[in-house]
Structures are given as C-alpha cells and as structure tokens.
Amino acid sequence: MTLVENAPDLASLQRRAAERAAARAGGSDRLRGHIVCDGLVRIFTTEGVEVVALQGLDLVVDRGELLAIVGASGSGKSTVLNILSGLDVPTAGIARVAGYDLLTMSAKKRLAYRRHTVGFVWQQTGRNLLPYLSAQENVELPMRLAGRRGRAVRQRAAHLLEMVGVGYCAQRRPGQMSGGEQQRCAIAVAVANDPEVLFADEPTGELDEATAGEVFAALRSINAELGVTIVVVTHDPQVASQVRRTVAIRDGRTASEVRRSARVGADGVEEMVTEEYAVLDRAGRMQLPSAFVDALALRDRVRLTLEPDHVQVRSGDDEEDK
Ligand SMILES: Nc1ncnc2c1ncn2[C@@H]1O[C@H](COP(=O)(O)OP(=O)(O)OP(=O)(O)O)[C@@H](O)[C@H]1O
C-alpha cells in the first residue's frame, strides 16, 4: 500500500538527525545496527505454565533513527522494551544496543549501561518527574547526580526545555503543567546526560490526540537536534503518521513495517510517501496481514506460486473443492 502527501518537514528533520547521528558516531559508516535483535526469545514461566512472549523477534534500528513499535495488548512490546532497556534478560537470541550485548553483560556493566547509555520516558508522568522540583530543576537533576555543576548545567537544562517546546514552563512544578507539558519535560530530563538511545514506553498513553502530536514533535526535534536514537512503544496505530518508520509486532514477532520517505515528484515538489511492508525473517517466515487473511477467507493451508517477480498466495481449498 502506498500513500502520497505533501509533508517535507519530517524529511528534513530526519536528514538532520542522520547528520547529527553520523557526527556523534564519527562517520556515516558507523550508522548501521545501533540496536540489533536477532531471533530474540523470551519465555516466562509462572506456576509451571510457560508463556512465549517473544518468539524469534528480529529488529535492526540504525543510529539516529526514530522508530515506533506498535502492537495489540499482549503482543510483546513491553517485553522488548524491558530487554532493550536492560531491565529484563532474554531467554535466547541476540540483543545488542550501542555495542552492549544484553544477554551476557555483567551486573556492573548493566548498571553503567542504564545510567549512561540509555534514557527513559514512561507513560505515567509521575514516574518521570519529581513533583517538588521545577521543570528546570528536574532537567538539571540527572546532570547534578552525574557530578556536573555550574552555569553549563543550567544553560543545558534551559536549552533542552526550549528544544521540546516548554521553555515557558521552566519555573513551574509538574503539578502546574499539563500532561503533555510534563511528558515534554520528561523527554528533556531523559536526554539531559546525552544518552545514545532514548526509550519511551507509551509516552502519549494518557494524552488526547492533539497533545500526543506535541509530544511526538518534541521527540522528533530531540532526534534531529541531538542525533539520539529513539524507540517509542505504543498501542496507537496512528503513530505511523508521526515517525518515519513503524514496526508492528504480532505474537512476539515483527509482522509488518510502515516507512515514510521523501521523494521528489514530477512537479519538483518534495512529498512524503508511505509504504507498508511485511517482514520476512531469516527462516523465510512472514505474517500475512489479518485483513488479507479475512478478505480471502484463507485458513490452514495456502497455495504459493512463484511468478517471475512475485509470489502468489491463494487459498489451498480451491483445488479440493473442484
Ligand atoms: N512477567 C511475566 N510473567 C508471565 N507472563 C508475562 C510476563 N510479562 C509478560 N508476560 C506475557 O507475555 C506476553 C507479552 O506481554 P507484553 O507485556 O510484552 O505485551 P504488550 O504488547 O506490551 O502488552 P500491553 O500493550 O498490554 O502492555 C503476554 O502474553 C503477557 O501476558
């Protein structure tokens, strides 16, 4: 499916994010695979019952990308995020972030990873900000805890608040800010110590659509200005219009992907093109979108035919019915 619209702004932000990310990494050749999941498996065992939350999930996120992960409740989104953020350990497979192997790293390294390499924004605003500090003080706090002092700390905090569009809230406490303003402030807090990767778990879950749009704008501007790699987990399928790449998870696997890219049309005007892909894993497996399965009443067996430039999928019942 391909949709075309005029929205060059997202494209120029993404170009800037790629330039900043390349500058951070010391060259554009270091951009590939900032986050790599390969055949990732997570099995939970509760009272003797096994739940396979991730069953061979593959995902590659490049340095400087802004990626959204979507999926229905129970599809495995939080499990992936918990693993990538170092809170949980996978059962098998490969999970690597910024050169850290998340399966084998020691407890000491895991702590350093969580403190310095990654930043977090949670859905509950109360988990992101201290209620008795102003927005400015909240953003300064992680820098002070890391031993930084002086005018540079105050300036960076003020600069980050401006970057996410809530500079006017600097002297307000969280209770004096709206939910959207608090989440934008939380983004500034999360990147205060310049992490390589920012993870956001349902950062707009408690917000209305317009306010959610402002939070995504803040994430895009942080991504473009700092070149930080961002992964947002959400159950909101509308997010695909807010970011360049959206990966959908179904039953613990990456099922499909929506990409928005800039193209110059015949009239010379730059436009955004949205394309949806199914994801083929290394074992040759892919999931058909449920809408396709329902439309053709596909079930149990399907017939595959190799054509010169595509593969045809037909109901396996056809031949038997004749
Ligand atoms: N600690 C746990 N113990 C047992 N099962 C778990 C545990 N954590 C998650 N699961 C199961 O793993 C599967 C994936 O859960 P996960 O929380 O990753 O889904 P999700 O897509 O984030 O859902 P939601 O949007 O509702 O948060 C579910 O079947 C869930 O019940």
The ligand as a MOL file (V3000), in Angstrom:
LIG
                    3D

  0  0  0     0  0            999 V3000
M  V30 BEGIN CTAB
M  V30 COUNTS 31 33 0 0 0
M  V30 BEGIN ATOM
M  V30 1 N 6.3990 -11.3500 33.9980 0
M  V30 2 C 5.6000 -12.0700 33.2060 0
M  V30 3 N 5.2150 -13.3090 33.5720 0
M  V30 4 C 4.4080 -14.0560 32.7880 0
M  V30 5 N 3.9470 -13.6540 31.5820 0
M  V30 6 C 4.2950 -12.4310 31.1610 0
M  V30 7 C 5.1370 -11.5710 31.9480 0
M  V30 8 N 5.3140 -10.3950 31.2610 0
M  V30 9 C 4.6130 -10.5190 30.1200 0
M  V30 10 N 4.0140 -11.7380 30.0490 0
M  V30 11 C 3.1760 -12.2370 28.9210 0
M  V30 12 O 3.9160 -12.0730 27.7330 0
M  V30 13 C 3.0650 -11.6330 26.6630 0
M  V30 14 C 3.5800 -10.2920 26.1160 0
M  V30 15 O 3.4000 -9.2970 27.1180 0
M  V30 16 P 3.8440 -7.7670 26.9450 0
M  V30 17 O 3.6010 -7.0980 28.2460 0
M  V30 18 O 5.1990 -7.7010 26.3710 0
M  V30 19 O 2.7930 -7.2580 25.8500 0
M  V30 20 P 2.4670 -5.7610 25.3910 0
M  V30 21 O 2.3840 -5.8110 23.8970 0
M  V30 22 O 3.4140 -4.8120 25.9810 0
M  V30 23 O 1.0260 -5.5490 26.0100 0
M  V30 24 P 0.3550 -4.1990 26.6370 0
M  V30 25 O 0.1400 -3.2550 25.4820 0
M  V30 26 O -0.9320 -4.7020 27.2270 0
M  V30 27 O 1.3050 -3.6700 27.6740 0
M  V30 28 C 1.6630 -11.5760 27.2390 0
M  V30 29 O 1.0210 -12.8010 26.9360 0
M  V30 30 C 1.8990 -11.4380 28.7290 0
M  V30 31 O 0.8210 -11.9980 29.4540 0
M  V30 END ATOM
M  V30 BEGIN BOND
M  V30 1 1 1 2
M  V30 2 1 2 3
M  V30 3 2 2 7
M  V30 4 2 3 4
M  V30 5 1 4 5
M  V30 6 2 5 6
M  V30 7 1 6 7
M  V30 8 1 6 10
M  V30 9 1 7 8
M  V30 10 2 8 9
M  V30 11 1 9 10
M  V30 12 1 10 11
M  V30 13 1 11 12
M  V30 14 1 11 30
M  V30 15 1 12 13
M  V30 16 1 13 14
M  V30 17 1 13 28
M  V30 18 1 14 15
M  V30 19 1 15 16
M  V30 20 2 16 17
M  V30 21 1 16 18
M  V30 22 1 16 19
M  V30 23 1 19 20
M  V30 24 2 20 21
M  V30 25 1 20 22
M  V30 26 1 20 23
M  V30 27 1 23 24
M  V30 28 2 24 25
M  V30 29 1 24 26
M  V30 30 1 24 27
M  V30 31 1 28 29
M  V30 32 1 28 30
M  V30 33 1 30 31
M  V30 END BOND
M  V30 END CTAB
M  END
